[in-house]
Amino acid sequence: MSRPYPLRPAAGSGGIDFAKTLNEQQLAAVTAPPGAHLVIAGAGSGKTRTLTYRVGWLLEQGYRPGEILLLTFTNKAAREMLDRVNSLLPGAAEGLWSGTFHSIGHRILRRHPELVGFAQGFTIMDREDQEELIESVVARMGLRSKDKRFPKGEVLAELFSLGCNTGETLRTLLARRYRYFIDLEEQIALVASAYESRKKEVNSLDFDDLLSKTHELLLTNPEIAATYQRRFRAILVDEYQDTNRLQAGLIDTLAAAHRHIMVVGDDAQSIYSWRGADFANILEFPKRYPDATLHRIETNYRSVPQILELANASIANNPRQFPKELRAVRKPSLSKPALVPLATNNEQASFIAQRVLELHDEGFDFREIAVLYRAHYHSMEIQLEFTRRGIPFGITSGLRFFEQAHIKDVAAFLKFAINPNDEVAFKRMVRLLPGIGSKTAETLWKQAVKTIGGRRCFPLLEHGCKPPAKSLGAWSQLIGTLASLTPEEKPAPPSEMITAITKSLYDDYMQNKFANYEARRDDLMTLGNYARQFDETEEFLAQLTLLGGTETSEVTGRDDEEDRVCLSSIHQAKGLEWQAVFLAWLTEGMFPGTRSMDDQNALEEERRLFYVGVTRCKEELYLTYPELRLNAAYGEAFQRPSRFLEELPGHLTERWDVSRAIAQYTPQFGKQSSKKERFHQEFDPADESQEIPWED
């Protein structure tokens, strides 16, 4: 295929020496001729490097910066790539169209807003603004009253966003994600329509409009579409496995003229279907572009061979994929990944904490260690154990377990139940009821003080306080719940309180308030599990206060200024790496999750999630699971090891029976000892003061 412009000076005469700086597979992708290209870049294989050098190659072939479109998922990624291009060819990338899907959509929409029903000077709503506007629509339509439950703006915003990005109908989404609102389908559809009209009235777009309205603009205005299709002679897309249906459609529309498109990603790391990403986009790219060239980049620069062997063996169980074999550059480690069964979830936390301290003694910085898990609530016991032992840690979500809104809400009920003088707890509790804001909460508090005077005579509040008519039913239910928590002046145990509060009031509140209702419900079950070790609610609440008052600043991966262990869900850890990684809670029902086990597509994504967790690790990998789980609702429950562990060939891991470490203690010394042997060396059975967290 002929080149669009004469070549610029070749390598050796001021250009980039591509052959010297890239491996063979990277070089083949970077220097491929114009056309459709699918680059499957395995974990740790230099994906960003490949994209960056591809831009440099295009510039050296004579492409003008304004003819190249580089799409990323984060502004940080776009900046990093531009910086790298400018370091390769100083000043050559000025004018490049580079940014997130939403930023590029915004750039196009600013030029033609009237063609999609908006005026020049439109504003963009953030999620909070969007929720407020939706709430105003619901209020105008009179859909929420004391007799009617109706989803909050946060839930509706999430629902509308999913529909926009996936193309699924409202009915399908309700059946798949929000079954408890399926009887409200007609009303929700009316809200969605009215919301679209209101956005135009106030001349504001929400975040999803930056994609959907851009695509609408191109599909309904062929002459404008042709302008951008001619402009972008080369389109490059980062993290293509994470695109949703709308993003893929927008890319295909822009690439229609030249069909010169390179998408880079890893089908084995497609893990975001819950937020709309469509695995089929990368899997079916060769069908949409039959002339596409497939490039595999399989050389891994991150992990030791033993970790890659395990990752390769695991992902091979997924039938739908582009087969690849990650190959290590690094030399083999002295030991294999450790498979560590523990007796209980508390013992799992103790082992992880103990091993983290030992790794630190061996020379690992805390910041080079991560504990990863399937869901955020899996980290609760680990957070507690780290806090007890003084191990510095950060949470990628920003909020620690006990500082989340739903945890603090339920704690407010408990605080007021045992101490009716707690004004702050009372006000937080009553503000959860419909129609009660800060001003009304203050009035109710004054009435409560006069009525019960700090005593646990909660039934008196039924007539001693005058809540708004809208909240009468909920108020009566609240009083009944409070009375049931303190029979005969003696409060129930904290675990029973949590169960009663959730069932009687808070579960309905969460369904209407939070888009991630099921995750928060699981959090409260975990809170109930933890509370079982306390007989007195006062002691339980004291522990929550102490733990909630510790360091809470957000950790977004590694923080070079603070030496602390990273606790993260695997979803949030994608793209990051650590020297040592613990993968916790590897049991059936936890990882993979219960809701994924009967759905083959969901199960494959769970396996990809496991693969992502494994490939975050550079050197020392620990796979842990408890054989017994303490459950507040059903007592003790035996746990089966995750199928992702049972699928692994036995020779790929080294089993640690740490629950029997005392009986099996056999000191071993020598420079070639494995990490298992180092663990046993550090345990001295003659030292009665030594902490043995795994002892029954």
Disulfide bonds with the S-S distance in Angstrom:
none
